[in-house]
Amino acid sequence: MDGAVLAWAERVAREHLEVTRIGHFGSYARGLGGVLAIVVVGRSAKPFIRRAADFPCEELPVPADLLVYNSPMRERLQGKFRKRLEWGTIWVYERSVGRD
């Protein structure tokens, strides 16, 4: 599964230069199956509810929930969910400074 997520993440990063990080978390990240939960972090002025439409994920081999955060929104996350993202996300893509 990590290979499919990595390939998807690399394609998304090439097509969307505003993306800074991509990872997955939840039951798939822990090896338990279920729905794949993907988090994308990048610059966006779009409302949260509309951001995922920019990142089609039909090519992934399992159903996926996609959460797309801009950096300020990610920093404002609180409680259990923030901890789950901080400690449970397997980051498969991170844009380096100066990387195209």
C-alpha positions, 0 to 999 in steps of 0.5 A: 500500500505504501508504494501506491500512496507514494506514487500518488503523492509524487504525482500530486506533488509534481502537479501541485507545487503548493503541496508541501507534505503528504502522508497517511494515517489511521488504520491503514498506516497501522497495517489494519486495513480499512479506509485509507486516510490521506493528509495533504498540507499546502498553501490554499485559499479555498475553503476546506470543504472544496480542497480535496476536489483538486486531488483525485484519488481514484487511482489508489487501490482502496477507498481513501478519505482525503484531508487537505489542510493549509499550514495555518489550519493544521496548526490550529488543530487541537485535541486527540485528532491533532495528536493522531496526526502528529504521531500517527502520520506516515509522511511519504512526501515532503517538499524540500526548500528550493525544490521544484 
